[in-house]
């Protein structure tokens, strides 16, 4: 049994939806289909999810919203007409949107989630109708009826454990099940969404719950590449990855797969295959628990911008009991999540995403650190990029870090910080955002040239 998830680019218009239907029909093992909202039809297009966000923002601001609502309905109407579906489905979609707006409560975050989720929800209803029109038994599955229960952390919800038991019954479905991604329901019955890109998470949860033999994630690329082809055009394709490698690479900027989506599949040991909707015959990239690898082999290099570092120093810091705990407690109380925390005996760095920082927030955090921890110095530096070198073959590989540092030095890239995980399958470098592409190119040339993937 396979669970197949199709992203927004795979469902952007009628032509793409028909490709998806043919892919599912070609393999009788594909029993559950998880769908995203329609994505971009061309490079300058707007995703349906973004149209829905604009609609919700207009409602929240108390501004006229009919134009925004009409744009959303228009996208679905175009798909309906091209697929030759009955126009009543568009009427139902418009009524659903208006009902969501009418039921707006006092919680703006929950309202935003309810509106955003309609993208996947209504697209699943359209996709189910396409299958039925082609004589294929299929039905839309309501996440609420199926028992997809989430926490009430709106826009950042987490799946509740009982969801897996609830969803397990989907394995017994006789028809092809069309399941909308990205959202579920709280125990209070409110719509809540995963982080952006959360349809990947939905697919992995469903695959884990039904104990699928394979979770296929269809997107618009043939496979995962060892580095971003836009930065390193000759980056090799990767045929086989472990869960650990993909998690590290996804976290650090591999946009083909949402990093949190790895977790349910890892726990259930469900293999994941990333495939191309436009070239379904291509083998794609298979992600498994374990694989054979060559000693010293680097699997991939990922990079991401938008990070800041809090640098602080205090003489005899290493002798002060509880210093690190108190620092992280300050960040927790300020609603800041840290990414890495490399340290020395008298200094410590904490890497965080830049997005939550406003000038006021930054000054407030620094004042608390200076006052409550009594540090000798504390500063925040913005404009950092993180580069992750990942590979199972990196374990106990002597000289690999030296080779990476030498490559960056030869390229004139200064290393702001370096950190290696205890698993030894990754090394993280922090560099200036301006140096990111040059750093990836230098590392790719030095470390990927012998990669046999």
N, C-alpha and C positions, 0 to 999 in steps of 0.2 A: 504494500500500500504506500502511495506517495501523496504528500501534501505539496501542492504547487502554489507559490506566491508570485503574483505579477505586480510589478511596480508601475508607477504613474506613466512612464514613457511607453510601457507595454499596453496601456489602456487609454492613450491620449485621444484617439479618434476611432471611428468605425473600422477602418482598415486594420488598426492594431488589435482591436477587440476580436475581429474575425481570425487573425493570426493566432491569438490566444486560444480561441475555441478549437481551431484545428490541432493545436499542440496537445490540448487536453484529450481530444477525441482520438489522437494517434496512439495513446497509451492507456489501456484500460485500468492500469494501476493508479492513475491519477484520479483520486476519489474526492479530494477536498481541494477547493481552489480559494485562496485568500487574495482579495483584490484591494488595490489602492484606489484613491481618487484619480480622475483623469489628469495626466501631467501635461507637459508642454508639447504642442504639436510641431513647433519650430523654435529656433533659438530665442527669439524675442517674445515668445508667447508667455502667457501667465498661467500658472497651475491653478486648477480649481480650488485647491486648498488656500492659495493666496487670495483668490476672489472671495472665498468665504470669510477669511480673516478681515478683509476690507469691509464686508457686509457687517460682521459683528462689531467692528470698531465704530462704524457709523451709527449703529443702534446704541452702543454704549455711550457715545458722545452726544446722543440726542439729535443727531443730524438726519436729514432725509436719506433714505436708504433704498428707494425703489430702483435707482440705476444699478446699484451694486447687486441687488437681488436679481434684476433682469439679466445681468451678465452671467450669473451662475446658471439660471434657467436656460439661457440661450446656448450655453455649452452643451447641456444635456439634450436640448431640442435638436441641435445639429447632429449629435450622435444618433438620436432616435430616428431622425429623418433618413440619414445615410444607411442605417441598418434596416429601415423599413418596418420599424416597430409601431404599434398602435400609439397614437398621440396621447392617449389617456395616461400613459406612464409619465409624461412630462407634466401633465396636470397634477398627478399625484405628488411629483417631486416639488412642484411649486407650493402645493398645499402643505407639504411636510415642512418646507422652509419657513413659511408664514406661521405655522404652528409653533415652531421652535422659537421664533422671534416673539410671538405672543406670550409664550410661557416663560419669558425671561424673569428671573428672580433677582434677588439682591446681590448674589455672588457673581461678579463680572467674569472671574476666571472659569467658573462652572458654565456660565452662558457661552463663553468663547469656545469651550470644549464641545458643548452641545452643537454649536453651529459648524465648527470644523469637522466634527465626526460625520455630518451629513454627506460629505463628499464621498467617503468610502461606502457609507450605508446605501445611498441612492445608486451608486455605481454598481454595487453588488446586485441590486434588484434588476438593473438593466441587463447585466451579464447573464443572470439566471434566465431572463426572458429570451435572450438570444439562443441559449442552449435549447430551451423548450421549442422555439420556433424552428430549430433544425432537427427536431424529433429526438433530442437527447434528454432523457429524464434528469432533471436538475431542479434544485430548489434553493431559494435564498434562506440562509440561516440567520436568525436574529440573535446577536451575541447575548442579549438579555435572557432569551428563552434557553439558550445553550448553557448559560451559567458562567460567562466570562466576567468574573468579579475582580475589581481593581480597588486599590486604595483611593482615598479622596484627595490625593495630591494632584490637583487639576493641572493638566499640561505636562505632568511628570509622574504619572501614576505608575504603580507597581502592581504586578499580578498577585492576587491572593492565592494561597496554597490550594484552597478548595476548588479553584477553577479547574485544575488538572483532573480531578475526579469527576467534576461536572461534565467536562468536555469529552471524557473518554467514550461516552456513548455514541459520539459521532462516528466512531469506527463501524458501527452497525448500520449506518445509513445505506439504503439501497440505491438512492439517487446520488448524482454528483452534488455535493454541498458547496454552495457559493457563500463564503464567509467574509464579511467586511473587515478589513484590517484597521489598526490604529486606535481602536477604542473598545471600551467595555462599560460596565456599570458598577457603581459603588453599591454597598449593601443598603444604602438609602434609596437606591433606584435612580441616581443621577448619572448622566453620561460623564465619563472621564477618559482622557486620552493619554497615550504613551508620549514620550518625547517625539519631536519631529522625526519622521522616518520610521515611526513605530509599527508600520505594517509588517516590517521584518520581524519585529518582536512577536506580533500576533501569530505569524506563520510558524515561528519556532515553538511557541506555546502550544498551538494546536497539534503540531507534529509530535511534540513530546507527549501530549495528553493521549493521543490515539496510538502511541507507540509505532509511528510510521517507520517504514523501512528506509525512506529517503525523504528529505525536505529539499525540494527544488526551489531555488530563488531565481526567477526570470527577470532579467534586466536588459540593458541595451549595450552590453559589452560581451565579447566572446568568453572572457575569463578574467581572473584577477591577474594583474601584472606585477612584476617585482618592484616597480616604482611607477609613479604617475607618468604615463606616456607623454603628457603635455610638458613635463619637465625633462624626462629622459626618453626621447622617442624610440630608442632601440631597447627599451626595457623588455626582458623576456617574459612570456606568459608563464604562469605557475599552474602546473597540472594537479598538484597534490599539496595540501596544507594540513597541519594539525589545528585543532580547536585553539590551542594556546597561541600558535603563530597568528591565526586570523584575528583573535581577540586583541593581541598587541598591535597588529597592523591597522585594524579598524579604529581602535582608540586614537591612533596617531594620524588619522587623515585618510585612510582608505575608504572613500565614500561609497564604494560599491555595495557595502554591507554595513548595516547598523551594528555598532559594537555590542550593544546590550542584547542583541538578538542571538548571540552565541550561547548565552547562559542556559536557557531551557534545553537546547539541543545537546550541550555538553552533559548536563545532568542526566538526560535520558539516553545518551550515546546514540543519537540519531545522526547519520551522515548527512551532510549538506552539500548540494551541488549548485553552483552558480552558473547559469546558462543564459544565452542570448535569445530573446523572443524573435529577433529578426534572422537568426541563424540557429535554429534549434538542433540541427544536426551536429554542430560543433560540440566537442566533448565537455567544454567548460572547465571549471575548477572544482575539485572534490575536496571537502573538508572532513577529516576523520579524527579519531582519538589519537592514533599513533601511526607513524610511517617510518620507513627506512630513510636514512639520510647519510650524507658523506660528512666526515669530520671536517670542521672548519667552514662548512657550507652556510652561506647567507641566503635566506629565502627571499627577503624583501626589505625595502627601505621606504618608510612612510614619513610624511612631514605634515605639520599643521601649524598655522599661525594663530595669533590672538591670545598670547599668554603673557603674564606678568610675573615678576619675582619679588618677594619680600626678602630683603637681605637684612639680617640683624646680627650684631656681635655683642658679646658680653664676656669679660675676662672671667675665667673659671666657670664658664657655663656648664661644663661637663660634671662639675661637682655639685651642681644645684639640683637637688631632688625635685622632680615634677615640673621642670622648666618646659619641656616639650609638650607635656599634657596641658599646661596652662596656656601656652601659645595656641595650640589647636582648639582649646575651649573658647578662646576669644574669637577665633575664626568661625566656630560653630555658632556662637551667639550672634555673630554678625551675618549669618546665613551665607557663609563663603565655604565652598568645598575645595579642598586642596588636591593637587595632582601628584606632586612629588615633594619630598622634604629632605634633600641631601644636607648633611651637617658635618661640622668639624668639632674640635674640642672647645673652641671659643666663638664659633659662629654657626649660623644656620640659615638655610635658604628654604623658602616655601614657594612652590610654583602653583599659580592659580590661573583660571581663565580671566581675561581682561574684562569681558563683557559686564560683569556685575559692578565694576568700579566706576563710581562717579567721583569728581574731585572732592565732594563732601565726604563720601564713604571712605575714600583713600585717607584723607586727613584724620578722620575719626578713628580708623583702624590703627594708624601710626601712633596717634595720641594714646590709645589704650595700651599698645605694646610698650611704648616708652614709660608710661606711668605705672602699669600693673606689673611689668616684668623688670623694670629698672635697667634696661639695656644701655650699653654705651653708645650704640648707633643703630638706627633703623631707617631704611629707605625702601621705596618701591620703584622698580624699573619696568617700564612697559616695552612693547615692541619685540617680544621674544617669539621665536619659533622653536618647536620641538621636533627633533628628527629621531626616529626610532629605527635601529638596525635590528632585524629579527631573524632568527633561524634556530631550529632544533640542533643543527650541526655546530652551533656556536659553543655548546657546552664544553668546557675544558679545552677550548681551542687557544693555544698559546700564541700570542702575538697579534690576535685579531684586533683588539682595542688599539694597539700600537699602530697597526696598519691604517685604521680609521683616522686616528689623530694625525698621522703623517699625511694622509690624503687631504685632510682639511687644512693643515698647515701649508702644504704645497699650493693649495688653491687660495691662500690668503684669507681664510675664514677663521676668525677668532672663536674659540669655544668659551661660552659664558658659563656653562656648567655641564657636568657629566654624571650619569647615574646608571648603575647596572642592577637589574633585578636579581633576587636571590636564586631564581630559577636558571639564570645564566643563558636564557634564550633571547635576551634583548639587551641592548645598550642604548641609553637615551642621551642625546646631546642637545644642549640649548644654545642657539645662535641668534644673532640679530635677524629680524624678519627680512631685512634687505639682503642678507646672505643666504637665505634658505635655498633658493634654486641652485645657486652655485655650489652649495654644500652637498645637495642631493646628487648633482651631476658628478662631483668629485668622488663621493662615496660609491656611487653606482659604477663608475669606471674602475675603481680600485677593488671593489668587493663582489660585484655581480658578473664580472667578465668570465669567471669560471663556473658560474652557476649552471648546473645541468638541467634545471627545471624547464 
